[in-house]
Amino acid sequence: MSAPARRFIPRIAYAGIIGRPDFTRPVLSRKFWFDLLAFSMVAMFLVFIAWGMTEMSAPIAKLDQSPISLDPHNLPAYAMRTVLRMLIAVAASLLFTLVYATLAAKSRKAGQIMIPILDILQSVPVLGYISFTVTGFIALFPGSMMGVECAAIFAIFTSQAWNMTFSLYQSLETIPRDMDEAAFVFKLSGWQKFWKMELPYAVPGLIWNTMMSMSGGWFFVVASEAITVGNQHITLPGVGSYIALAIEQQDLHAIFYAIAAMTIVILLYDQLLFRPLVAWSDKFRYELTAGQNAPHSWVLSLFAKSRLAKKLLMPIGWLSHKILRIRLFKPTAEVMQFSAREMRLFDYLWYALLGLAGIVALRHLFIFLHTSVEWSDMRHVAFLAMITLARVVVLILLASLIWVPLGVMIGLRPKLAEIIQPLAQFLAAFPANLLFPVAVVVISRYALNPDIWLSPLMILGTQWYILFNVIAGASAFPNDLREAAANFHVKGWLWWKRVILPGIFPYFLTGAITASGGAWNASIVSEAVQWGNKSYTATGLGAYIADRTAAGDFVHIVLGVGTMSLVVVLFNKFFWRPLYEVAARKLRFD
């Protein structure tokens, strides 16, 4: 078998076959235990799904009959309910990512609309979605807890999907040109090229961003499970609502119990889900020579050695093989070509439609502002937005200076990544809400300025987007380029400037964009903190939106969220997007 072909076979298939095979009875016994353990894990997962769906579809009156309790014996059940919501949300985020990012990357005209919309969606805070979706979801499932569950899952989805979508879009925009040439030579259809070349190339970065999105969802789980909009207060069983009640009652013991439960859950889904995915994705690295240290996972080894798992997965593999061979879209060479004059005509029509849509939107916006909001309110909100923008810029800069070097060091060392991965996930998942008591006590004791000392809370949960994306970029960095740099003795600052920073720059951009969007979201809960009867508020747009949401003032919620979205879109348009174009045009592996 040739080296390129062997590179696409999971390395885990070769694990454990060094040395002389032993065909004695103990081997059969080990295979039996592999089958039994794999079957038990699958069965437990199916039982977990069935139990969770039963609980989610219970009558809504059950929420009043079984209020949230700080008894630690309830935490396992609360943790499972939260994990199920997050798994459903991340599955929906993955489906959204595959459709949305692909359309935006494949169609230039669609991308001109879809990427700014994605910027807007990313900038809308979780509380902004909750304010307008809870009533609608409850109306879809009257008398059932499913409506409230869908509202919570949708809120978690909004904290996960945008990061994953940006990751896939960035990968599709920076596909190496020789892969395009290979697809042209083999006359692959658009469908075949996507599944056989483009998506595999994007898999390593997408998995690391999915990991970050899963962990980042914990940051907003409090707002998702303990919903307060105006006079409506809904609390779902889960770790987030447990933490919210512990903060409200100033119960430090309960907070420590919640931290312990989160630690156990994060370690479990690291071992059972993400570490197998990271090990599996290593076979999709774009390189000519394989690295010496490949990541590994005992779960992936278990299912690779299980005969029962192979037999059960064989029909799925056969079906997926058939589906991926479908010539659903024409090859690039066979796509209808238009003359330059016809293309200009299409462009004029397209921009005319966009301009008309913009005029209609501006008209409705003017009517809303003229009839519902005072000019003084708009000036005040614009001033608050500039203050929050300054905080975001400073915090992203500081986080980049810290995490880019560390992310490169971790990403280039798979063994180190295996050790750091669960720790980074835990830190990324750690809700800033649990640090509110510390912030309130320190600010109160030393009479500090909340405008300054509440700012770090904004970046605590979002700085990890930078770290995880840099790790993904360094992990996907071709080993042959590293060897070439070593052979030419490229070291020190020259190595950073000419080798690794250009290689990870597209990934860093994805992390920085999503981190900045996450920081805007985090400002909602970080610029106004409370511990018992003590509360501190920093001047900023996040505190304004949180205050208006608690009051149920929908007009000013729209004003605050709209201003936040406008600032984020303009910043992305005139700063991040030009950098993205540079990365797609100049910094790609060819």
C-alpha positions in Angstrom: 0.0 0.0 0.0 1.3 3.4 -0.9 2.2 6.0 1.7 -0.5 8.5 0.7 -3.2 5.7 0.9 -1.9 4.5 4.2 -2.2 8.0 5.6 -5.9 8.0 5.2 -6.4 4.8 7.2 -7.0 5.4 10.9 -3.7 4.9 12.8 -5.6 3.2 15.5 -6.2 0.2 13.2 -2.5 -0.5 13.5 -2.4 -0.2 17.3 -1.5 -3.3 19.3 -0.3 -5.6 16.4 3.4 -5.2 17.0 5.0 -8.5 17.9 3.9 -12.1 17.4 0.1 -12.7 17.2 -1.3 -14.9 20.0 -4.1 -17.1 18.7 -4.8 -18.8 22.0 -8.0 -18.7 24.0 -7.2 -15.5 25.9 -7.4 -13.5 22.7 -10.9 -14.7 22.0 -11.7 -13.8 25.6 -10.4 -10.3 25.2 -12.4 -9.8 22.0 -15.5 -10.9 24.0 -14.8 -8.3 26.6 -14.3 -5.7 23.9 -17.7 -6.6 22.5 -19.3 -6.6 25.9 -17.9 -3.2 26.9 -18.7 -1.6 23.6 -22.3 -2.9 23.7 -22.7 -1.7 27.3 -21.5 1.8 26.4 -23.9 2.0 23.4 -26.8 0.6 25.5 -26.2 3.1 28.3 -26.1 6.0 25.9 -29.5 4.9 24.3 -31.0 4.5 27.8 -29.7 8.0 28.7 -31.4 9.5 25.6 -34.7 7.7 26.3 -34.7 8.8 29.9 -33.9 12.4 28.9 -36.5 12.6 26.3 -39.1 11.3 28.7 -38.2 13.9 31.3 -38.2 16.7 28.7 -41.7 15.8 27.5 -43.3 15.8 31.0 -46.1 18.1 31.9 -45.0 21.7 32.6 -46.7 21.5 36.0 -43.9 19.3 37.1 -41.6 22.3 37.3 -43.8 23.7 40.2 -44.1 20.3 41.8 -40.4 19.6 41.9 -38.5 23.0 42.4 -34.8 23.2 42.2 -33.1 21.9 45.4 -29.5 22.5 46.5 -29.3 19.0 47.9 -26.1 17.5 46.2 -27.9 14.2 45.7 -29.9 15.9 42.9 -26.8 17.0 41.1 -26.2 13.8 39.0 -29.8 14.0 37.5 -29.4 17.8 37.0 -26.0 17.2 35.3 -27.5 14.6 32.9 -30.3 16.9 32.0 -27.9 19.7 31.2 -25.6 17.4 29.2 -28.5 16.2 27.1 -29.5 19.8 26.3 -26.0 20.6 25.3 -25.6 17.5 23.1 -28.9 18.2 21.3 -27.7 21.8 20.8 -24.3 20.8 19.5 -25.9 18.3 17.0 -28.2 21.1 15.8 -25.2 23.4 15.6 -23.3 20.9 13.5 -26.2 20.5 11.0 -26.5 24.3 10.8 -22.8 24.6 10.2 -22.6 22.1 7.4 -25.5 23.9 5.5 -24.8 27.5 6.3 -21.0 27.6 6.0 -21.0 25.6 2.8 -23.5 27.9 1.1 -21.6 31.0 2.2 -18.3 29.6 1.0 -19.5 28.2 -2.3 -21.6 31.2 -3.5 -19.9 34.6 -3.5 -23.2 36.4 -3.7 -24.8 34.3 -0.9 -21.7 34.9 1.2 -22.0 38.6 0.8 -25.3 38.3 2.7 -24.8 35.3 4.9 -21.5 36.3 6.5 -22.8 39.7 7.7 -25.9 38.0 9.0 -23.7 35.5 10.8 -21.9 38.5 12.3 -25.2 39.9 13.5 -26.4 36.5 14.9 -23.1 36.2 16.8 -23.4 39.6 18.3 -27.0 39.1 19.6 -26.6 38.2 23.2 -28.2 35.0 24.6 -30.6 37.1 26.7 -31.7 38.8 23.5 -32.7 35.5 22.0 -34.4 34.3 25.2 -36.4 37.5 25.4 -38.2 36.9 22.1 -38.2 33.0 21.9 -39.5 31.7 25.2 -43.1 32.7 24.5 -43.1 31.2 21.0 -41.6 27.9 22.1 -44.1 27.5 24.9 -46.9 28.2 22.5 -45.6 25.4 20.2 -45.9 22.8 23.1 -48.8 24.0 25.3 -48.9 22.2 28.7 -45.6 20.4 28.1 -42.1 21.0 29.4 -40.8 20.5 25.8 -41.5 24.1 25.0 -39.3 25.5 27.8 -36.7 22.8 27.0 -36.6 23.9 23.3 -36.2 27.5 24.4 -33.2 26.5 26.6 -31.7 24.3 23.9 -32.1 27.1 21.4 -30.3 29.5 23.7 -27.4 27.1 24.1 -27.4 26.6 20.3 -26.9 30.3 19.9 -23.8 30.1 22.1 -22.3 27.2 20.0 -23.3 27.5 16.3 -21.6 30.7 15.2 -18.1 29.6 16.3 -18.4 26.2 14.4 -19.8 27.9 11.3 -16.9 30.4 11.2 -14.5 27.5 11.5 -15.9 25.6 8.6 -16.2 28.7 6.5 -12.6 29.6 7.1 -11.4 26.1 6.2 -13.5 26.1 3.0 -12.1 29.5 2.0 -8.5 28.3 2.5 -8.7 25.0 0.7 -5.2 24.3 -0.9 -5.2 24.8 -4.7 -3.8 21.4 -5.4 -6.9 19.8 -3.9 -9.0 21.8 -6.3 -6.7 20.6 -9.2 -7.1 17.0 -8.0 -10.9 17.3 -7.9 -10.8 18.8 -11.5 -8.5 15.9 -12.7 -10.7 13.2 -11.3 -13.9 15.0 -12.4 -15.4 14.9 -8.9 -18.9 16.3 -8.6 -19.5 19.1 -6.2 -21.1 16.7 -3.8 -18.2 14.2 -4.0 -15.6 17.0 -3.7 -17.2 18.3 -0.5 -17.4 15.0 1.3 -14.1 13.5 0.0 -11.8 16.5 0.1 -13.2 19.7 1.5 -14.9 18.5 4.7 -12.0 16.1 5.6 -9.6 19.0 5.3 -11.8 21.1 7.6 -12.5 18.3 10.2 -9.5 18.9 12.6 -10.3 22.6 13.0 -14.1 21.9 13.2 -13.6 19.3 15.9 -11.6 21.6 18.1 -14.1 24.4 17.6 -17.0 22.0 18.4 -15.1 21.1 21.6 -14.8 24.9 22.4 -18.5 25.4 21.6 -19.5 22.6 23.9 -17.4 24.1 26.7 -18.5 27.6 25.9 -22.1 26.5 26.2 -21.5 26.0 29.9 -20.7 29.7 30.2 -24.3 30.6 29.3 -26.0 27.6 30.8 -27.1 29.7 33.8 -28.9 32.1 31.6 -30.4 29.3 29.5 -31.8 27.2 32.4 -32.8 30.0 34.8 -34.9 32.2 32.5 -36.2 35.6 33.8 -38.0 37.9 31.3 -40.1 40.6 32.9 -42.5 38.9 35.3 -41.9 35.4 33.8 -39.5 33.2 35.7 -38.8 29.7 34.5 -36.3 27.3 36.1 -35.4 24.0 34.5 -33.7 21.2 36.3 -30.0 21.5 35.5 -26.6 22.5 36.7 -27.1 26.1 35.4 -30.3 26.6 37.5 -28.5 24.9 40.5 -25.7 27.5 40.2 -28.2 30.4 39.9 -30.0 29.3 43.1 -26.7 28.8 44.9 -25.6 32.4 43.9 -29.0 33.7 45.0 -28.8 32.0 48.4 -25.1 32.7 48.8 -24.4 29.0 49.4 -20.7 28.4 48.8 -21.0 24.7 49.6 -23.5 24.3 46.8 -21.2 26.2 44.4 -18.3 23.8 45.2 -20.7 20.8 44.6 -21.6 22.3 41.2 -17.9 22.7 40.3 -17.2 19.1 41.3 -20.2 17.9 39.1 -19.0 20.0 36.2 -15.5 18.6 36.5 -16.7 15.0 36.4 -19.0 15.7 33.4 -16.2 17.5 31.5 -13.8 14.6 32.1 -16.4 12.1 30.9 -17.2 13.8 27.6 -13.5 14.5 27.1 -12.8 10.8 27.3 -15.9 9.4 25.7 -16.5 12.0 22.9 -13.8 14.6 22.1 -10.6 12.6 22.6 -11.8 9.8 20.2 -12.8 12.5 17.7 -9.4 14.3 18.0 -7.6 10.9 17.5 -9.9 10.0 14.6 -9.4 13.4 12.9 -5.6 13.0 12.9 -5.9 10.9 9.7 -7.2 14.0 7.8 -4.1 16.1 8.4 -3.0 17.8 5.2 0.7 16.7 4.9 3.0 14.5 2.9 4.9 13.0 5.8 3.1 11.7 9.0 4.0 13.1 12.4 5.8 10.8 14.8 3.4 11.3 17.7 -0.3 10.7 16.8 -3.1 11.3 19.4 -4.8 8.2 20.6 -8.0 7.2 22.5 -8.9 4.1 24.4 -12.5 4.5 23.3 -11.5 4.5 19.6 -9.2 1.5 20.2 -12.1 -0.3 22.0 -14.5 0.1 19.1 -11.8 -0.7 16.5 -11.2 -4.0 18.2 -14.8 -4.9 18.8 -16.2 -7.3 16.3 -19.8 -6.5 17.3 -19.3 -2.8 16.7 -17.9 -3.5 13.3 -20.8 -5.7 12.3 -23.3 -3.1 13.6 -21.6 -0.2 11.8 -21.1 -2.1 8.6 -24.6 -1.2 7.1 -24.1 2.4 8.0 -20.6 2.4 6.4 -22.0 0.8 3.2 -24.9 3.3 3.0 -22.6 6.3 3.6 -20.2 5.0 0.9 -23.0 4.8 -1.6 -24.4 8.3 -0.7 -20.9 9.9 -1.0 -20.5 8.4 -4.5 -23.6 10.2 -5.8 -22.8 12.7 -8.5 -25.3 15.2 -7.1 -23.7 18.4 -8.5 -21.8 18.9 -11.7 -18.0 19.2 -11.7 -16.6 22.7 -11.9 -15.5 22.2 -15.5 -19.1 21.4 -16.5 -20.8 24.2 -14.7 -22.5 26.6 -17.1 -20.1 29.5 -17.9 -21.3 33.1 -18.5 -19.6 35.9 -20.4 -18.1 38.8 -18.6 -21.0 41.0 -19.8 -23.6 38.6 -18.4 -21.8 38.3 -15.1 -21.7 42.1 -14.7 -25.5 42.2 -15.5 -26.1 39.5 -12.8 -24.0 41.5 -10.3 -25.9 44.7 -11.0 -29.2 43.0 -10.5 -28.0 41.4 -7.3 -26.7 44.6 -5.8 -29.9 46.3 -6.8 -31.9 43.8 -4.9 -29.6 44.2 -1.9 -30.0 47.9 -2.1 -33.7 47.7 -2.2 -33.8 45.4 0.8 -31.5 47.8 2.6 -33.8 50.7 1.9 -36.8 48.9 3.2 -35.0 47.8 6.3 -33.7 51.3 7.0 -37.3 52.7 6.5 -38.7 50.4 9.1 -35.8 51.1 11.4 -36.4 54.8 11.1 -40.1 54.4 11.8 -39.3 52.3 14.9 -36.7 54.8 16.2 -38.8 57.8 15.5 -42.0 56.5 17.2 -40.6 54.4 20.1 -37.2 55.8 21.1 -35.9 59.2 22.1 -32.8 60.7 20.5 -31.3 61.0 23.9 -31.7 57.3 24.4 -29.9 56.5 21.2 -27.0 58.8 22.1 -26.7 57.2 25.5 -26.7 53.7 24.0 -24.1 54.6 21.4 -21.9 56.0 24.2 -22.3 52.8 26.2 -21.5 50.7 23.0 -18.2 52.6 22.5 -17.2 51.9 26.2 -17.9 48.2 25.8 -16.1 48.1 22.4 -13.0 49.5 24.1 -13.1 46.8 26.7 -13.5 44.1 24.0 -10.5 45.3 22.0 -8.2 45.6 24.9 -9.2 42.2 26.3 -8.8 40.4 22.9 -5.4 41.9 22.5 -4.2 40.8 25.9 -5.7 37.3 25.4 -4.0 36.9 22.1 -0.6 37.9 23.5 -1.0 35.2 26.2 -2.7 32.3 24.4 -1.2 32.3 20.9 2.3 31.2 22.0 0.8 28.7 24.5 -1.6 27.4 21.8 1.3 26.8 19.4 3.3 25.0 22.0 0.4 22.7 22.9 -0.8 22.1 19.3 2.7 21.0 18.1 2.9 18.4 20.9 0.1 15.8 20.7 1.2 14.2 24.0 1.0 17.6 25.8 -2.3 18.3 24.1 -3.8 15.2 25.6 -2.9 16.4 29.0 -3.9 20.0 28.5 -7.2 19.2 26.6 -9.4 18.3 29.6 -7.9 21.1 31.7 -8.6 23.7 28.9 -12.1 22.3 28.5 -12.8 22.7 32.2 -11.5 26.2 32.3 -13.5 27.1 29.1 -16.6 25.6 30.6 -16.2 27.3 34.0 -19.0 29.8 34.3 -17.9 33.3 35.1 -21.0 33.4 37.4 -19.1 31.4 39.9 -16.5 34.1 40.2 -19.0 36.8 40.8 -18.8 36.3 44.6 -15.0 36.8 44.4 -15.4 39.9 42.3 -18.0 41.5 44.5 -16.1 40.8 47.7 -12.8 42.1 46.3 -14.4 45.2 44.8 -16.3 45.9 48.1 -13.3 45.3 50.4 -10.8 47.4 48.5 -13.2 50.0 47.1 -12.2 49.3 43.5 -13.6 50.8 40.3 -16.2 48.4 38.8 -15.7 49.8 35.4 -12.1 48.4 35.4 -12.2 45.4 37.6 -15.4 43.8 36.2 -13.9 43.9 32.7 -11.8 40.7 33.1 -15.0 38.7 33.6 -16.0 39.4 30.0 -13.0 37.5 28.6 -12.8 34.6 31.1 -15.2 32.4 29.1 -14.3 33.6 25.6 -10.5 33.8 25.6 -10.5 30.0 25.1 -11.8 30.5 21.5 -8.4 31.9 20.7 -6.6 29.1 22.5 -8.6 26.3 21.0 -8.4 27.6 17.4 -4.6 28.2 17.7 -4.2 24.6 19.0 -6.3 23.4 16.1 -4.2 25.4 13.6 -0.9 24.2 15.1 -2.2 20.6 15.2 -3.2 20.8 11.5 0.1 22.4 10.5 1.8 20.1 7.9 4.6 18.1 9.4 6.6 18.4 6.1 6.7 22.2 6.5 8.0 21.8 10.1 10.7 19.4 8.8 11.7 21.8 6.0 12.0 24.7 8.5 14.2 22.5 10.7 16.4 21.4 7.8 17.0 25.1 6.9 17.7 25.9 10.5 14.9 28.5 10.7 14.6 29.3 14.4 13.6 32.0 16.9 11.6 35.0 15.8 12.2 34.2 12.1 10.4 30.8 12.6 7.5 32.6 14.3 7.3 35.2 11.6 7.8 33.1 8.5 6.6 29.6 9.5 4.1 29.2 12.3 2.3 32.5 12.5 1.3 32.5 8.8 0.3 28.9 9.1 -2.1 29.4 12.1 -3.3 32.9 11.1 -6.6 31.8 9.5 -7.4 29.7 12.6 -6.4 32.6 14.9 -8.8 34.9 13.0 -11.6 32.5 13.5 -10.8 32.3 17.2 -10.4 36.1 17.6 -13.7 36.8 15.8 -15.7 34.4 17.8 -13.9 35.5 21.0 -14.8 39.1 20.3 -18.4 38.1 19.6 -18.5 36.0 22.8 -17.0 38.9 24.8 -19.9 41.1 23.7 -22.3 38.3 24.8 -20.5 37.9 28.1 -20.8 41.7 28.7 -24.5 41.0 29.5 -23.6 39.0 32.6 -20.2 40.5 33.4 -21.0 44.2 33.5 -23.6 43.7 36.2 -22.8 41.2 39.0 -24.6 40.3 42.1 -23.9 38.3 45.2 -26.7 38.2 47.7 -27.8 41.8 48.4 -24.6 43.3 47.0 -24.4 44.3 43.4 -22.0 46.2 41.2 -22.6 47.6 37.7 -20.0 48.7 35.2 -20.8 51.4 32.6 -21.5 49.6 29.3 -24.0 48.3 26.8 -24.1 44.8 28.4 -25.3 46.2 31.7 -27.9 48.3 29.9 -29.3 45.2 28.1 -29.3 43.1 31.3 -31.2 45.8 33.1 -33.8 46.3 30.4 -34.3 42.5 30.0 -35.0 42.2 33.8 -37.5 45.0 33.5 -39.2 43.4 30.4 -38.7 46.7 28.4 -38.7 45.2 24.9 -38.4 48.5 23.1 -35.1 49.3 24.8 -34.0 45.6 24.6 -34.3 46.0 20.8 -32.4 49.3 20.9 -29.6 47.8 22.9 -29.3 44.5 21.0 -29.6 46.3 17.6 -26.8 48.7 18.6 -24.6 45.9 19.7 -25.2 44.0 16.5 -24.5 47.1 14.4 -21.2 47.8 16.2 -20.0 44.2 15.8 -21.0 44.0 12.2 -19.1 47.3 11.4 -16.1 46.2 13.3 -16.0 42.8 11.5 -16.6 44.4 8.2 -13.8 47.0 8.4 -11.3 45.1 10.5 -11.7 41.3 10.6 -13.1 40.8 7.1 -10.1 42.4 5.3 -7.8 40.2 7.4 -9.8 37.1 6.4 -9.4 38.1 2.7 -5.6 38.3 3.2 -5.6 34.9 4.9 -7.7 33.3 2.1 -5.6 34.9 -0.7 -2.0 34.7 0.6 -1.8 32.3 3.7 -3.0 29.0 2.3 -1.1 25.7 1.9 -0.5 25.0 -1.8 
